[in-house]
């Protein structure tokens, strides 16, 4: 099995003065790069850990489509996307809040991603 390693781009991103990272990537390359830059990472991979914080963390990685460590919860299929707001409500709410009031780094998706196509009438 081939194991992916962080690239120079991952390492550059990890050194940016950013506290919050949002990603749709299931791998751990961002977290690995942040740890390699001597940062304390608080990875948010499930609704359960969205409500807790790691003491002393200086980088929060919100993995809105899940993590390789929990493949059963990954957002992959059309059905997963359609049920996203009901299954991953805390991620949707935190992202809305971050879009309004925080600076952060998007990694792995675009503004056409269905999970950030917020309806103005909501």
PDB file as gemmi writes it, atoms N, CA and C in Angstrom:
CRYST1    1.000    1.000    1.000  90.00  90.00  90.00 P 1                      
ATOM      1  N   UNK A   1       0.831  -1.182   0.000  1.00  0.00           N  
ATOM      2  CA  UNK A   1       0.000   0.000   0.000  1.00  0.00           C  
ATOM      3  C   UNK A   1       0.875   1.245   0.000  1.00  0.00           C  
ATOM      4  N   UNK A   2       0.572   2.181  -0.857  1.00  0.00           N  
ATOM      5  CA  UNK A   2       1.326   3.424  -0.956  1.00  0.00           C  
ATOM      6  C   UNK A   2       0.831   4.417   0.101  1.00  0.00           C  
ATOM      7  N   UNK A   3       1.757   5.005   0.824  1.00  0.00           N  
ATOM      8  CA  UNK A   3       1.420   5.985   1.846  1.00  0.00           C  
ATOM      9  C   UNK A   3       1.783   7.375   1.340  1.00  0.00           C  
ATOM     10  N   UNK A   4       0.810   8.264   1.326  1.00  0.00           N  
ATOM     11  CA  UNK A   4       1.040   9.641   0.869  1.00  0.00           C  
ATOM     12  C   UNK A   4       1.823  10.416   1.917  1.00  0.00           C  
ATOM     13  N   UNK A   5       2.666  11.286   1.449  1.00  0.00           N  
ATOM     14  CA  UNK A   5       3.467  12.140   2.317  1.00  0.00           C  
ATOM     15  C   UNK A   5       3.139  13.598   2.008  1.00  0.00           C  
ATOM     16  N   UNK A   6       3.204  14.478   3.016  1.00  0.00           N  
ATOM     17  CA  UNK A   6       2.975  15.899   2.762  1.00  0.00           C  
ATOM     18  C   UNK A   6       3.964  16.435   1.729  1.00  0.00           C  
ATOM     19  N   UNK A   7       3.476  17.340   0.913  1.00  0.00           N  
ATOM     20  CA  UNK A   7       4.314  17.970  -0.098  1.00  0.00           C  
ATOM     21  C   UNK A   7       4.836  19.309   0.427  1.00  0.00           C  
ATOM     22  N   UNK A   8       5.658  19.950  -0.370  1.00  0.00           N  
ATOM     23  CA  UNK A   8       6.157  21.277  -0.006  1.00  0.00           C  
ATOM     24  C   UNK A   8       4.991  22.251   0.163  1.00  0.00           C  
ATOM     25  N   UNK A   9       3.958  22.112  -0.658  1.00  0.00           N  
ATOM     26  CA  UNK A   9       2.784  22.989  -0.532  1.00  0.00           C  
ATOM     27  C   UNK A   9       2.086  22.806   0.811  1.00  0.00           C  
ATOM     28  N   UNK A  10       1.966  21.556   1.261  1.00  0.00           N  
ATOM     29  CA  UNK A  10       1.377  21.309   2.576  1.00  0.00           C  
ATOM     30  C   UNK A  10       2.204  22.007   3.658  1.00  0.00           C  
ATOM     31  N   UNK A  11       3.507  21.893   3.547  1.00  0.00           N  
ATOM     32  CA  UNK A  11       4.394  22.494   4.543  1.00  0.00           C  
ATOM     33  C   UNK A  11       4.304  24.016   4.530  1.00  0.00           C  
ATOM     34  N   UNK A  12       4.168  24.606   3.351  1.00  0.00           N  
ATOM     35  CA  UNK A  12       3.996  26.062   3.259  1.00  0.00           C  
ATOM     36  C   UNK A  12       2.694  26.504   3.911  1.00  0.00           C  
ATOM     37  N   UNK A  13       1.629  25.790   3.636  1.00  0.00           N  
ATOM     38  CA  UNK A  13       0.331  26.112   4.230  1.00  0.00           C  
ATOM     39  C   UNK A  13       0.386  25.984   5.755  1.00  0.00           C  
ATOM     40  N   UNK A  14       1.092  24.990   6.246  1.00  0.00           N  
ATOM     41  CA  UNK A  14       1.196  24.761   7.689  1.00  0.00           C  
ATOM     42  C   UNK A  14       1.930  25.888   8.403  1.00  0.00           C  
ATOM     43  N   UNK A  15       2.777  26.598   7.691  1.00  0.00           N  
ATOM     44  CA  UNK A  15       3.539  27.695   8.302  1.00  0.00           C  
ATOM     45  C   UNK A  15       2.818  29.035   8.228  1.00  0.00           C  
ATOM     46  N   UNK A  16       1.683  29.081   7.558  1.00  0.00           N  
ATOM     47  CA  UNK A  16       0.918  30.325   7.480  1.00  0.00           C  
ATOM     48  C   UNK A  16       0.338  30.675   8.845  1.00  0.00           C  
ATOM     49  N   UNK A  17       0.186  31.967   9.130  1.00  0.00           N  
ATOM     50  CA  UNK A  17      -0.388  32.358  10.432  1.00  0.00           C  
ATOM     51  C   UNK A  17      -1.918  32.234  10.423  1.00  0.00           C  
ATOM     52  N   UNK A  18      -2.367  31.006  10.256  1.00  0.00           N  
ATOM     53  CA  UNK A  18      -3.794  30.716  10.179  1.00  0.00           C  
ATOM     54  C   UNK A  18      -4.131  29.753  11.310  1.00  0.00           C  
ATOM     55  N   UNK A  19      -5.229  29.992  11.971  1.00  0.00           N  
ATOM     56  CA  UNK A  19      -5.648  29.107  13.061  1.00  0.00           C  
ATOM     57  C   UNK A  19      -6.632  28.040  12.580  1.00  0.00           C  
ATOM     58  N   UNK A  20      -7.484  28.367  11.607  1.00  0.00           N  
ATOM     59  CA  UNK A  20      -8.535  27.443  11.197  1.00  0.00           C  
ATOM     60  C   UNK A  20      -8.382  27.040   9.740  1.00  0.00           C  
ATOM     61  N   UNK A  21      -8.479  25.750   9.498  1.00  0.00           N  
ATOM     62  CA  UNK A  21      -8.405  25.170   8.157  1.00  0.00           C  
ATOM     63  C   UNK A  21      -9.678  24.358   7.938  1.00  0.00           C  
ATOM     64  N   UNK A  22     -10.308  24.541   6.785  1.00  0.00           N  
ATOM     65  CA  UNK A  22     -11.465  23.734   6.386  1.00  0.00           C  
ATOM     66  C   UNK A  22     -11.052  22.904   5.191  1.00  0.00           C  
ATOM     67  N   UNK A  23     -11.348  21.607   5.238  1.00  0.00           N  
ATOM     68  CA  UNK A  23     -10.989  20.739   4.129  1.00  0.00           C  
ATOM     69  C   UNK A  23     -12.051  19.665   3.894  1.00  0.00           C  
ATOM     70  N   UNK A  24     -12.149  19.255   2.638  1.00  0.00           N  
ATOM     71  CA  UNK A  24     -12.988  18.108   2.290  1.00  0.00           C  
ATOM     72  C   UNK A  24     -12.128  16.854   2.137  1.00  0.00           C  
ATOM     73  N   UNK A  25     -10.832  17.002   2.253  1.00  0.00           N  
ATOM     74  CA  UNK A  25      -9.917  15.871   2.081  1.00  0.00           C  
ATOM     75  C   UNK A  25     -10.039  14.898   3.252  1.00  0.00           C  
ATOM     76  N   UNK A  26     -10.027  13.617   2.941  1.00  0.00           N  
ATOM     77  CA  UNK A  26     -10.127  12.583   3.964  1.00  0.00           C  
ATOM     78  C   UNK A  26      -8.766  12.204   4.545  1.00  0.00           C  
ATOM     79  N   UNK A  27      -7.693  12.549   3.853  1.00  0.00           N  
ATOM     80  CA  UNK A  27      -6.352  12.167   4.316  1.00  0.00           C  
ATOM     81  C   UNK A  27      -5.931  13.023   5.511  1.00  0.00           C  
ATOM     82  N   UNK A  28      -4.750  12.731   6.051  1.00  0.00           N  
ATOM     83  CA  UNK A  28      -4.239  13.468   7.215  1.00  0.00           C  
ATOM     84  C   UNK A  28      -3.043  14.353   6.863  1.00  0.00           C  
ATOM     85  N   UNK A  29      -2.872  14.666   5.592  1.00  0.00           N  
ATOM     86  CA  UNK A  29      -1.684  15.414   5.163  1.00  0.00           C  
ATOM     87  C   UNK A  29      -1.613  16.818   5.773  1.00  0.00           C  
ATOM     88  N   UNK A  30      -2.738  17.493   5.903  1.00  0.00           N  
ATOM     89  CA  UNK A  30      -2.733  18.830   6.514  1.00  0.00           C  
ATOM     90  C   UNK A  30      -2.333  18.715   7.987  1.00  0.00           C  
ATOM     91  N   UNK A  31      -2.969  17.795   8.693  1.00  0.00           N  
ATOM     92  CA  UNK A  31      -2.640  17.622  10.106  1.00  0.00           C  
ATOM     93  C   UNK A  31      -1.175  17.236  10.294  1.00  0.00           C  
ATOM     94  N   UNK A  32      -0.686  16.319   9.469  1.00  0.00           N  
ATOM     95  CA  UNK A  32       0.713  15.893   9.556  1.00  0.00           C  
ATOM     96  C   UNK A  32       1.656  17.073   9.329  1.00  0.00           C  
ATOM     97  N   UNK A  33       1.324  17.917   8.363  1.00  0.00           N  
ATOM     98  CA  UNK A  33       2.163  19.078   8.061  1.00  0.00           C  
ATOM     99  C   UNK A  33       2.144  20.085   9.203  1.00  0.00           C  
ATOM    100  N   UNK A  34       0.983  20.300   9.779  1.00  0.00           N  
ATOM    101  CA  UNK A  34       0.890  21.225  10.912  1.00  0.00           C  
ATOM    102  C   UNK A  34       1.708  20.709  12.090  1.00  0.00           C  
ATOM    103  N   UNK A  35       1.600  19.431  12.371  1.00  0.00           N  
ATOM    104  CA  UNK A  35       2.393  18.854  13.471  1.00  0.00           C  
ATOM    105  C   UNK A  35       3.886  18.952  13.160  1.00  0.00           C  
ATOM    106  N   UNK A  36       4.248  18.774  11.885  1.00  0.00           N  
ATOM    107  CA  UNK A  36       5.637  18.913  11.466  1.00  0.00           C  
ATOM    108  C   UNK A  36       6.161  20.323  11.634  1.00  0.00           C  
ATOM    109  N   UNK A  37       5.240  21.292  11.671  1.00  0.00           N  
ATOM    110  CA  UNK A  37       5.600  22.695  11.896  1.00  0.00           C  
ATOM    111  C   UNK A  37       5.461  23.050  13.382  1.00  0.00           C  
ATOM    112  N   UNK A  38       5.448  22.026  14.228  1.00  0.00           N  
ATOM    113  CA  UNK A  38       5.362  22.179  15.683  1.00  0.00           C  
ATOM    114  C   UNK A  38       4.092  22.887  16.146  1.00  0.00           C  
ATOM    115  N   UNK A  39       2.995  22.585  15.463  1.00  0.00           N  
ATOM    116  CA  UNK A  39       1.704  23.141  15.866  1.00  0.00           C  
ATOM    117  C   UNK A  39       0.875  22.050  16.525  1.00  0.00           C  
ATOM    118  N   UNK A  40       0.044  22.462  17.455  1.00  0.00           N  
ATOM    119  CA  UNK A  40      -0.851  21.541  18.151  1.00  0.00           C  
ATOM    120  C   UNK A  40      -2.185  21.559  17.421  1.00  0.00           C  
ATOM    121  N   UNK A  41      -2.565  20.403  16.877  1.00  0.00           N  
ATOM    122  CA  UNK A  41      -3.728  20.301  15.993  1.00  0.00           C  
ATOM    123  C   UNK A  41      -4.953  19.780  16.737  1.00  0.00           C  
ATOM    124  N   UNK A  42      -6.060  20.441  16.501  1.00  0.00           N  
ATOM    125  CA  UNK A  42      -7.363  19.985  16.982  1.00  0.00           C  
ATOM    126  C   UNK A  42      -8.181  19.646  15.740  1.00  0.00           C  
ATOM    127  N   UNK A  43      -8.191  18.367  15.370  1.00  0.00           N  
ATOM    128  CA  UNK A  43      -8.904  17.920  14.163  1.00  0.00           C  
ATOM    129  C   UNK A  43     -10.361  17.636  14.498  1.00  0.00           C  
ATOM    130  N   UNK A  44     -11.247  18.276  13.753  1.00  0.00           N  
ATOM    131  CA  UNK A  44     -12.685  18.084  13.915  1.00  0.00           C  
ATOM    132  C   UNK A  44     -13.139  17.153  12.797  1.00  0.00           C  
ATOM    133  N   UNK A  45     -13.363  15.888  13.148  1.00  0.00           N  
ATOM    134  CA  UNK A  45     -13.715  14.906  12.113  1.00  0.00           C  
ATOM    135  C   UNK A  45     -15.129  14.358  12.276  1.00  0.00           C  
ATOM    136  N   UNK A  46     -15.747  14.655  13.417  1.00  0.00           N  
ATOM    137  CA  UNK A  46     -17.109  14.175  13.649  1.00  0.00           C  
ATOM    138  C   UNK A  46     -17.877  15.228  14.441  1.00  0.00           C  
ATOM    139  N   UNK A  47     -19.177  15.098  14.445  1.00  0.00           N  
ATOM    140  CA  UNK A  47     -20.008  16.036  15.222  1.00  0.00           C  
ATOM    141  C   UNK A  47     -19.658  15.984  16.701  1.00  0.00           C  
ATOM    142  N   UNK A  48     -19.294  14.806  17.185  1.00  0.00           N  
ATOM    143  CA  UNK A  48     -18.963  14.652  18.596  1.00  0.00           C  
ATOM    144  C   UNK A  48     -17.782  15.521  19.020  1.00  0.00           C  
ATOM    145  N   UNK A  49     -16.743  15.597  18.181  1.00  0.00           N  
ATOM    146  CA  UNK A  49     -15.593  16.399  18.608  1.00  0.00           C  
ATOM    147  C   UNK A  49     -15.665  17.852  18.141  1.00  0.00           C  
ATOM    148  N   UNK A  50     -16.741  18.239  17.469  1.00  0.00           N  
ATOM    149  CA  UNK A  50     -16.931  19.661  17.141  1.00  0.00           C  
ATOM    150  C   UNK A  50     -17.196  20.470  18.407  1.00  0.00           C  
ATOM    151  N   UNK A  51     -17.760  19.837  19.418  1.00  0.00           N  
ATOM    152  CA  UNK A  51     -18.139  20.530  20.648  1.00  0.00           C  
ATOM    153  C   UNK A  51     -17.030  20.558  21.690  1.00  0.00           C  
ATOM    154  N   UNK A  52     -15.888  19.955  21.411  1.00  0.00           N  
ATOM    155  CA  UNK A  52     -14.785  19.939  22.367  1.00  0.00           C  
ATOM    156  C   UNK A  52     -13.558  20.590  21.752  1.00  0.00           C  
ATOM    157  N   UNK A  53     -12.621  20.966  22.605  1.00  0.00           N  
ATOM    158  CA  UNK A  53     -11.377  21.573  22.127  1.00  0.00           C  
ATOM    159  C   UNK A  53     -10.191  20.909  22.795  1.00  0.00           C  
ATOM    160  N   UNK A  54      -9.096  20.821  22.072  1.00  0.00           N  
ATOM    161  CA  UNK A  54      -7.857  20.292  22.630  1.00  0.00           C  
ATOM    162  C   UNK A  54      -7.105  21.454  23.262  1.00  0.00           C  
ATOM    163  N   UNK A  55      -6.782  21.297  24.516  1.00  0.00           N  
ATOM    164  CA  UNK A  55      -6.086  22.345  25.264  1.00  0.00           C  
ATOM    165  C   UNK A  55      -4.745  22.673  24.596  1.00  0.00           C  
ATOM    166  N   UNK A  56      -4.479  23.948  24.406  1.00  0.00           N  
ATOM    167  CA  UNK A  56      -3.217  24.393  23.841  1.00  0.00           C  
ATOM    168  C   UNK A  56      -3.131  24.301  22.336  1.00  0.00           C  
ATOM    169  N   UNK A  57      -4.232  23.936  21.674  1.00  0.00           N  
ATOM    170  CA  UNK A  57      -4.164  23.832  20.207  1.00  0.00           C  
ATOM    171  C   UNK A  57      -4.007  25.215  19.589  1.00  0.00           C  
ATOM    172  N   UNK A  58      -3.269  25.249  18.480  1.00  0.00           N  
ATOM    173  CA  UNK A  58      -3.118  26.507  17.745  1.00  0.00           C  
ATOM    174  C   UNK A  58      -3.492  26.345  16.277  1.00  0.00           C  
ATOM    175  N   UNK A  59      -4.088  25.196  15.951  1.00  0.00           N  
ATOM    176  CA  UNK A  59      -4.576  24.938  14.600  1.00  0.00           C  
ATOM    177  C   UNK A  59      -5.788  24.019  14.684  1.00  0.00           C  
ATOM    178  N   UNK A  60      -6.896  24.472  14.122  1.00  0.00           N  
ATOM    179  CA  UNK A  60      -8.116  23.667  14.071  1.00  0.00           C  
ATOM    180  C   UNK A  60      -8.323  23.248  12.620  1.00  0.00           C  
ATOM    181  N   UNK A  61      -8.458  21.947  12.403  1.00  0.00           N  
ATOM    182  CA  UNK A  61      -8.710  21.423  11.057  1.00  0.00           C  
ATOM    183  C   UNK A  61     -10.109  20.827  11.053  1.00  0.00           C  
ATOM    184  N   UNK A  62     -11.020  21.479  10.329  1.00  0.00           N  
ATOM    185  CA  UNK A  62     -12.400  21.005  10.217  1.00  0.00           C  
ATOM    186  C   UNK A  62     -12.499  20.145   8.963  1.00  0.00           C  
ATOM    187  N   UNK A  63     -12.706  18.868   9.159  1.00  0.00           N  
ATOM    188  CA  UNK A  63     -12.747  17.906   8.047  1.00  0.00           C  
ATOM    189  C   UNK A  63     -14.203  17.624   7.712  1.00  0.00           C  
ATOM    190  N   UNK A  64     -14.769  18.512   6.921  1.00  0.00           N  
ATOM    191  CA  UNK A  64     -16.211  18.503   6.720  1.00  0.00           C  
ATOM    192  C   UNK A  64     -16.754  17.277   6.003  1.00  0.00           C  
ATOM    193  N   UNK A  65     -15.911  16.534   5.311  1.00  0.00           N  
ATOM    194  CA  UNK A  65     -16.371  15.319   4.633  1.00  0.00           C  
ATOM    195  C   UNK A  65     -15.851  14.053   5.289  1.00  0.00           C  
ATOM    196  N   UNK A  66     -15.312  14.192   6.497  1.00  0.00           N  
ATOM    197  CA  UNK A  66     -14.861  13.029   7.238  1.00  0.00           C  
ATOM    198  C   UNK A  66     -13.362  12.811   7.168  1.00  0.00           C  
ATOM    199  N   UNK A  67     -12.952  11.672   7.695  1.00  0.00           N  
ATOM    200  CA  UNK A  67     -11.533  11.358   7.842  1.00  0.00           C  
ATOM    201  C   UNK A  67     -11.296   9.884   7.519  1.00  0.00           C  
ATOM    202  N   UNK A  68     -10.124   9.592   7.035  1.00  0.00           N  
ATOM    203  CA  UNK A  68      -9.749   8.224   6.682  1.00  0.00           C  
ATOM    204  C   UNK A  68      -9.897   7.268   7.873  1.00  0.00           C  
ATOM    205  N   UNK A  69      -9.791   7.780   9.090  1.00  0.00           N  
ATOM    206  CA  UNK A  69      -9.915   6.932  10.274  1.00  0.00           C  
ATOM    207  C   UNK A  69     -11.350   6.494  10.549  1.00  0.00           C  
ATOM    208  N   UNK A  70     -12.315   7.154   9.894  1.00  0.00           N  
ATOM    209  CA  UNK A  70     -13.725   6.816  10.079  1.00  0.00           C  
ATOM    210  C   UNK A  70     -14.416   6.725   8.711  1.00  0.00           C  
ATOM    211  N   UNK A  71     -14.017   5.752   7.893  1.00  0.00           N  
ATOM    212  CA  UNK A  71     -14.558   5.679   6.524  1.00  0.00           C  
ATOM    213  C   UNK A  71     -16.072   5.491   6.464  1.00  0.00           C  
ATOM    214  N   UNK A  72     -16.657   4.905   7.479  1.00  0.00           N  
ATOM    215  CA  UNK A  72     -18.103   4.693   7.485  1.00  0.00           C  
ATOM    216  C   UNK A  72     -18.881   6.011   7.541  1.00  0.00           C  
ATOM    217  N   UNK A  73     -18.241   7.095   7.953  1.00  0.00           N  
ATOM    218  CA  UNK A  73     -18.900   8.393   8.069  1.00  0.00           C  
ATOM    219  C   UNK A  73     -18.506   9.368   6.965  1.00  0.00           C  
ATOM    220  N   UNK A  74     -17.733   8.928   5.993  1.00  0.00           N  
ATOM    221  CA  UNK A  74     -17.246   9.807   4.927  1.00  0.00           C  
ATOM    222  C   UNK A  74     -18.386  10.286   4.030  1.00  0.00           C  
ATOM    223  N   UNK A  75     -18.261  11.523   3.595  1.00  0.00           N  
ATOM    224  CA  UNK A  75     -19.204  12.093   2.626  1.00  0.00           C  
ATOM    225  C   UNK A  75     -18.615  11.838   1.248  1.00  0.00           C  
ATOM    226  N   UNK A  76     -19.260  10.940   0.491  1.00  0.00           N  
ATOM    227  CA  UNK A  76     -18.734  10.542  -0.810  1.00  0.00           C  
ATOM    228  C   UNK A  76     -19.818  10.503  -1.877  1.00  0.00           C  
ATOM    229  N   UNK A  77     -20.954   9.920  -1.540  1.00  0.00           N  
ATOM    230  CA  UNK A  77     -21.998   9.694  -2.537  1.00  0.00           C  
ATOM    231  C   UNK A  77     -22.954  10.884  -2.654  1.00  0.00           C  
ATOM    232  N   UNK A  78     -23.737  10.883  -3.696  1.00  0.00           N  
ATOM    233  CA  UNK A  78     -24.748  11.932  -3.898  1.00  0.00           C  
ATOM    234  C   UNK A  78     -25.701  11.965  -2.704  1.00  0.00           C  
ATOM    235  N   UNK A  79     -26.088  10.794  -2.210  1.00  0.00           N  
ATOM    236  CA  UNK A  79     -26.967  10.708  -1.052  1.00  0.00           C  
ATOM    237  C   UNK A  79     -26.318  11.348   0.180  1.00  0.00           C  
ATOM    238  N   UNK A  80     -25.007  11.131   0.368  1.00  0.00           N  
ATOM    239  CA  UNK A  80     -24.285  11.754   1.488  1.00  0.00           C  
ATOM    240  C   UNK A  80     -24.374  13.278   1.402  1.00  0.00           C  
ATOM    241  N   UNK A  81     -24.192  13.824   0.207  1.00  0.00           N  
ATOM    242  CA  UNK A  81     -24.271  15.272   0.010  1.00  0.00           C  
ATOM    243  C   UNK A  81     -25.680  15.786   0.275  1.00  0.00           C  
ATOM    244  N   UNK A  82     -26.683  15.053  -0.191  1.00  0.00           N  
ATOM    245  CA  UNK A  82     -28.065  15.484  -0.024  1.00  0.00           C  
ATOM    246  C   UNK A  82     -28.497  15.474   1.441  1.00  0.00           C  
ATOM    247  N   UNK A  83     -27.954  14.566   2.229  1.00  0.00           N  
ATOM    248  CA  UNK A  83     -28.309  14.474   3.649  1.00  0.00           C  
ATOM    249  C   UNK A  83     -27.291  15.174   4.549  1.00  0.00           C  
ATOM    250  N   UNK A  84     -26.366  15.907   3.956  1.00  0.00           N  
ATOM    251  CA  UNK A  84     -25.266  16.511   4.703  1.00  0.00           C  
ATOM    252  C   UNK A  84     -25.758  17.379   5.870  1.00  0.00           C  
ATOM    253  N   UNK A  85     -26.654  18.312   5.581  1.00  0.00           N  
ATOM    254  CA  UNK A  85     -27.091  19.241   6.631  1.00  0.00           C  
ATOM    255  C   UNK A  85     -27.786  18.556   7.797  1.00  0.00           C  
ATOM    256  N   UNK A  86     -28.439  17.438   7.545  1.00  0.00           N  
ATOM    257  CA  UNK A  86     -29.101  16.737   8.650  1.00  0.00           C  
ATOM    258  C   UNK A  86     -28.137  15.813   9.393  1.00  0.00           C  
ATOM    259  N   UNK A  87     -27.131  15.277   8.713  1.00  0.00           N  
ATOM    260  CA  UNK A  87     -26.179  14.364   9.357  1.00  0.00           C  
ATOM    261  C   UNK A  87     -24.987  15.084   9.977  1.00  0.00           C  
ATOM    262  N   UNK A  88     -24.591  16.234   9.406  1.00  0.00           N  
ATOM    263  CA  UNK A  88     -23.397  16.944   9.873  1.00  0.00           C  
ATOM    264  C   UNK A  88     -23.743  18.408  10.165  1.00  0.00           C  
ATOM    265  N   UNK A  89     -24.829  18.585  10.917  1.00  0.00           N  
ATOM    266  CA  UNK A  89     -25.370  19.908  11.218  1.00  0.00           C  
ATOM    267  C   UNK A  89     -24.330  20.836  11.845  1.00  0.00           C  
ATOM    268  N   UNK A  90     -23.564  20.333  12.808  1.00  0.00           N  
ATOM    269  CA  UNK A  90     -22.589  21.194  13.480  1.00  0.00           C  
ATOM    270  C   UNK A  90     -21.523  21.716  12.524  1.00  0.00           C  
ATOM    271  N   UNK A  91     -21.145  20.917  11.539  1.00  0.00           N  
ATOM    272  CA  UNK A  91     -20.178  21.378  10.541  1.00  0.00           C  
ATOM    273  C   UNK A  91     -20.789  22.513   9.715  1.00  0.00           C  
ATOM    274  N   UNK A  92     -22.030  22.345   9.288  1.00  0.00           N  
ATOM    275  CA  UNK A  92     -22.701  23.386   8.495  1.00  0.00           C  
ATOM    276  C   UNK A  92     -22.809  24.686   9.279  1.00  0.00           C  
ATOM    277  N   UNK A  93     -23.195  24.588  10.540  1.00  0.00           N  
ATOM    278  CA  UNK A  93     -23.363  25.783  11.366  1.00  0.00           C  
ATOM    279  C   UNK A  93     -22.025  26.470  11.650  1.00  0.00           C  
ATOM    280  N   UNK A  94     -20.997  25.681  11.953  1.00  0.00           N  
ATOM    281  CA  UNK A  94     -19.677  26.288  12.206  1.00  0.00           C  
ATOM    282  C   UNK A  94     -19.140  26.946  10.947  1.00  0.00           C  
ATOM    283  N   UNK A  95     -19.310  26.298   9.793  1.00  0.00           N  
ATOM    284  CA  UNK A  95     -18.830  26.896   8.549  1.00  0.00           C  
ATOM    285  C   UNK A  95     -19.549  28.209   8.268  1.00  0.00           C  
ATOM    286  N   UNK A  96     -20.844  28.254   8.465  1.00  0.00           N  
ATOM    287  CA  UNK A  96     -21.589  29.510   8.270  1.00  0.00           C  
ATOM    288  C   UNK A  96     -21.038  30.604   9.181  1.00  0.00           C  
ATOM    289  N   UNK A  97     -20.790  30.251  10.434  1.00  0.00           N  
ATOM    290  CA  UNK A  97     -20.226  31.222  11.373  1.00  0.00           C  
ATOM    291  C   UNK A  97     -18.840  31.684  10.965  1.00  0.00           C  
ATOM    292  N   UNK A  98     -17.994  30.746  10.549  1.00  0.00           N  
ATOM    293  CA  UNK A  98     -16.646  31.101  10.121  1.00  0.00           C  
ATOM    294  C   UNK A  98     -16.666  31.971   8.865  1.00  0.00           C  
ATOM    295  N   UNK A  99     -17.579  31.690   7.944  1.00  0.00           N  
ATOM    296  CA  UNK A  99     -17.681  32.502   6.735  1.00  0.00           C  
ATOM    297  C   UNK A  99     -18.037  33.953   7.055  1.00  0.00           C  
ATOM    298  N   UNK A 100     -18.805  34.148   8.095  1.00  0.00           N  
ATOM    299  CA  UNK A 100     -19.227  35.499   8.481  1.00  0.00           C  
ATOM    300  C   UNK A 100     -18.168  36.223   9.289  1.00  0.00           C  
ATOM    301  N   UNK A 101     -17.517  35.517  10.229  1.00  0.00           N  
ATOM    302  CA  UNK A 101     -16.703  36.235  11.189  1.00  0.00           C  
ATOM    303  C   UNK A 101     -15.251  35.878  11.333  1.00  0.00           C  
ATOM    304  N   UNK A 102     -14.715  34.960  10.537  1.00  0.00           N  
ATOM    305  CA  UNK A 102     -13.335  34.535  10.739  1.00  0.00           C  
ATOM    306  C   UNK A 102     -12.561  34.445   9.431  1.00  0.00           C  
ATOM    307  N   UNK A 103     -11.249  34.515   9.569  1.00  0.00           N  
ATOM    308  CA  UNK A 103     -10.364  34.230   8.444  1.00  0.00           C  
ATOM    309  C   UNK A 103      -9.935  32.777   8.574  1.00  0.00           C  
ATOM    310  N   UNK A 104      -9.927  32.059   7.461  1.00  0.00           N  
ATOM    311  CA  UNK A 104      -9.505  30.666   7.487  1.00  0.00           C  
ATOM    312  C   UNK A 104      -9.067  30.248   6.105  1.00  0.00           C  
ATOM    313  N   UNK A 105      -8.542  29.051   6.021  1.00  0.00           N  
ATOM    314  CA  UNK A 105      -8.029  28.522   4.763  1.00  0.00           C  
ATOM    315  C   UNK A 105      -8.914  27.371   4.297  1.00  0.00           C  
ATOM    316  N   UNK A 106      -9.435  27.469   3.060  1.00  0.00           N  
ATOM    317  CA  UNK A 106     -10.156  26.365   2.425  1.00  0.00           C  
ATOM    318  C   UNK A 106      -9.145  25.476   1.716  1.00  0.00           C  
ATOM    319  N   UNK A 107      -9.246  24.183   1.907  1.00  0.00           N  
ATOM    320  CA  UNK A 107      -8.351  23.250   1.218  1.00  0.00           C  
ATOM    321  C   UNK A 107      -9.180  22.104   0.659  1.00  0.00           C  
ATOM    322  N   UNK A 108      -9.078  21.870  -0.643  1.00  0.00           N  
ATOM    323  CA  UNK A 108      -9.673  20.689  -1.226  1.00  0.00           C  
ATOM    324  C   UNK A 108     -11.038  20.853  -1.849  1.00  0.00           C  
ATOM    325  N   UNK A 109     -11.577  22.055  -1.896  1.00  0.00           N  
ATOM    326  CA  UNK A 109     -12.870  22.224  -2.538  1.00  0.00           C  
ATOM    327  C   UNK A 109     -13.035  23.648  -3.025  1.00  0.00           C  
ATOM    328  N   UNK A 110     -14.117  23.897  -3.726  1.00  0.00           N  
ATOM    329  CA  UNK A 110     -14.335  25.213  -4.316  1.00  0.00           C  
ATOM    330  C   UNK A 110     -15.636  25.803  -3.799  1.00  0.00           C  
ATOM    331  N   UNK A 111     -15.896  27.040  -4.176  1.00  0.00           N  
ATOM    332  CA  UNK A 111     -17.116  27.706  -3.756  1.00  0.00           C  
ATOM    333  C   UNK A 111     -18.344  27.178  -4.491  1.00  0.00           C  
ATOM    334  N   UNK A 112     -18.163  26.217  -5.396  1.00  0.00           N  
ATOM    335  CA  UNK A 112     -19.310  25.568  -6.029  1.00  0.00           C  
ATOM    336  C   UNK A 112     -19.659  24.258  -5.336  1.00  0.00           C  
ATOM    337  N   UNK A 113     -18.922  23.898  -4.285  1.00  0.00           N  
ATOM    338  CA  UNK A 113     -19.218  22.699  -3.514  1.00  0.00           C  
ATOM    339  C   UNK A 113     -20.640  22.821  -2.956  1.00  0.00           C  
ATOM    340  N   UNK A 114     -21.450  21.783  -3.070  1.00  0.00           N  
ATOM    341  CA  UNK A 114     -22.829  21.882  -2.597  1.00  0.00           C  
ATOM    342  C   UNK A 114     -22.954  22.174  -1.111  1.00  0.00           C  
ATOM    343  N   UNK A 115     -21.938  21.880  -0.318  1.00  0.00           N  
ATOM    344  CA  UNK A 115     -22.026  22.140   1.127  1.00  0.00           C  
ATOM    345  C   UNK A 115     -21.791  23.589   1.507  1.00  0.00           C  
ATOM    346  N   UNK A 116     -21.348  24.422   0.574  1.00  0.00           N  
ATOM    347  CA  UNK A 116     -21.201  25.835   0.880  1.00  0.00           C  
ATOM    348  C   UNK A 116     -22.072  26.697  -0.014  1.00  0.00           C  
ATOM    349  N   UNK A 117     -22.987  26.082  -0.719  1.00  0.00           N  
ATOM    350  CA  UNK A 117     -23.935  26.803  -1.549  1.00  0.00           C  
ATOM    351  C   UNK A 117     -25.144  27.154  -0.696  1.00  0.00           C  
ATOM    352  N   UNK A 118     -24.945  28.124   0.234  1.00  0.00           N  
ATOM    353  CA  UNK A 118     -25.996  28.468   1.166  1.00  0.00           C  
ATOM    354  C   UNK A 118     -27.083  29.277   0.495  1.00  0.00           C  
ATOM    355  N   UNK A 119     -28.296  28.894   0.755  1.00  0.00           N  
ATOM    356  CA  UNK A 119     -29.467  29.590   0.237  1.00  0.00           C  
ATOM    357  C   UNK A 119     -29.684  30.848   1.069  1.00  0.00           C  
ATOM    358  N   UNK A 120     -29.823  31.974   0.415  1.00  0.00           N  
ATOM    359  CA  UNK A 120     -29.999  33.247   1.112  1.00  0.00           C  
ATOM    360  C   UNK A 120     -31.282  33.276   1.947  1.00  0.00           C  
ATOM    361  N   UNK A 121     -32.236  32.420   1.651  1.00  0.00           N  
ATOM    362  CA  UNK A 121     -33.510  32.410   2.369  1.00  0.00           C  
ATOM    363  C   UNK A 121     -33.459  31.561   3.630  1.00  0.00           C  
ATOM    364  N   UNK A 122     -32.390  30.867   3.880  1.00  0.00           N  
ATOM    365  CA  UNK A 122     -32.307  30.005   5.076  1.00  0.00           C  
ATOM    366  C   UNK A 122     -32.292  30.835   6.332  1.00  0.00           C  
TER     367      UNK A 122                                                      
END                                                                             
